[in-house]
Amino acid sequence: MNEVMQTIKQRRSVRKYQARQIPQEECRNIVEAGLYGPTGMNRQPVHITVVRNKELIDRVTLELKAAVARMSGNPYKDYVGSGTYSVNFGAPTFMIVSADVSRTGTAEPDCACALENMFLAARSLEIGSCWVHQLGSVGGDAGFQAFLQKELAFPAGNVIFGCAAFGYPEGDFPKAPPRRGGSNWVE
Ligand SMILES: Cc1cc2nc3c(=O)[nH]c(=O)nc-3n(C[C@H](O)[C@H](O)[C@H](O)COP(=O)(O)O)c2cc1C
């Protein structure tokens, strides 16, 4: 099996991390992999905000919890509201993947392609990752936006389509769940 196939099959969502930070150079590789993903009409609207400071990542969790509590009907109210919830599962690096939606009609799949590239790049470096989806649900909250823009230099007007935690796994990488998707072939 070639190395790319091996990495695809070995990538798994990791939800328990060591505190040890990823070297900055490897983090740059992960970001670069994201920015090299395909985008509709090559509009390249993807922006990645990298947060590597524990206090700031903890603030993201707190601000998210506060924003969810302010909203009625947020689908993650119970999940995010629980005492154990954090946006990063204890991982030392957190990335927010957003896009300038005024430039394209394919921002969501563009960001998804970026994220999968990032996960695969991370796995190739023995770094674990996990998609974290809740931030997009509070993107329209004025207080949360103010926090993002002031503290994380998040680009005003961008929409969050996914986030991810990155770090070295605590213990082994999880095993792949059984595959349920299929394919049909016509030759
Ligand atoms: C769009 C999307 C959103 C996800 N959101 C979350 C999330 O918020 N929290 C989480 O722990 N995992 C999240 N995941 C990870 C999935 O739970 C995970 O990919 C799935 O259970 C399969 O496991 P694997 O990644 O190890 O193959 C998300 C994955 C995708 C593709």
The ligand as a MOL file (V3000), in Angstrom:
LIG
                    3D

  0  0  0     0  0            999 V3000
M  V30 BEGIN CTAB
M  V30 COUNTS 31 33 0 0 0
M  V30 BEGIN ATOM
M  V30 1 C -18.5990 17.4820 9.5900 0
M  V30 2 C -18.0130 16.7870 10.7830 0
M  V30 3 C -18.2730 17.2750 12.0580 0
M  V30 4 C -17.7200 16.6520 13.1710 0
M  V30 5 N -17.9050 17.2140 14.4020 0
M  V30 6 C -17.3320 16.6340 15.4850 0
M  V30 7 C -17.4540 17.2470 16.7600 0
M  V30 8 O -18.0070 18.3140 16.9130 0
M  V30 9 N -16.9210 16.6110 17.8160 0
M  V30 10 C -16.2530 15.4110 17.6810 0
M  V30 11 O -15.7920 14.8680 18.6780 0
M  V30 12 N -16.0960 14.8290 16.4700 0
M  V30 13 C -16.6060 15.4130 15.3820 0
M  V30 14 N -16.4380 14.8540 14.1430 0
M  V30 15 C -15.6300 13.6150 14.0150 0
M  V30 16 C -16.5160 12.3960 13.7780 0
M  V30 17 O -17.2160 12.0850 14.9430 0
M  V30 18 C -15.6180 11.2350 13.3180 0
M  V30 19 O -15.0150 11.5630 12.0850 0
M  V30 20 C -16.4020 9.9400 13.1590 0
M  V30 21 O -16.8580 9.4910 14.4140 0
M  V30 22 C -15.5530 8.8250 12.5280 0
M  V30 23 O -14.3680 8.6000 13.2530 0
M  V30 24 P -12.9370 8.7810 12.5590 0
M  V30 25 O -12.7200 10.2400 12.2770 0
M  V30 26 O -11.9870 8.2620 13.5800 0
M  V30 27 O -12.9320 7.9930 11.3030 0
M  V30 28 C -16.9390 15.4690 13.0250 0
M  V30 29 C -16.6890 14.9910 11.7290 0
M  V30 30 C -17.1930 15.6460 10.6260 0
M  V30 31 C -16.8470 15.1340 9.2400 0
M  V30 END ATOM
M  V30 BEGIN BOND
M  V30 1 1 1 2
M  V30 2 1 2 3
M  V30 3 2 2 30
M  V30 4 2 3 4
M  V30 5 1 4 5
M  V30 6 1 4 28
M  V30 7 2 5 6
M  V30 8 1 6 7
M  V30 9 1 6 13
M  V30 10 2 7 8
M  V30 11 1 7 9
M  V30 12 1 9 10
M  V30 13 2 10 11
M  V30 14 1 10 12
M  V30 15 2 12 13
M  V30 16 1 13 14
M  V30 17 1 14 15
M  V30 18 1 14 28
M  V30 19 1 15 16
M  V30 20 1 16 17
M  V30 21 1 16 18
M  V30 22 1 18 19
M  V30 23 1 18 20
M  V30 24 1 20 21
M  V30 25 1 20 22
M  V30 26 1 22 23
M  V30 27 1 23 24
M  V30 28 2 24 25
M  V30 29 1 24 26
M  V30 30 1 24 27
M  V30 31 2 28 29
M  V30 32 1 29 30
M  V30 33 1 30 31
M  V30 END BOND
M  V30 END CTAB
M  END
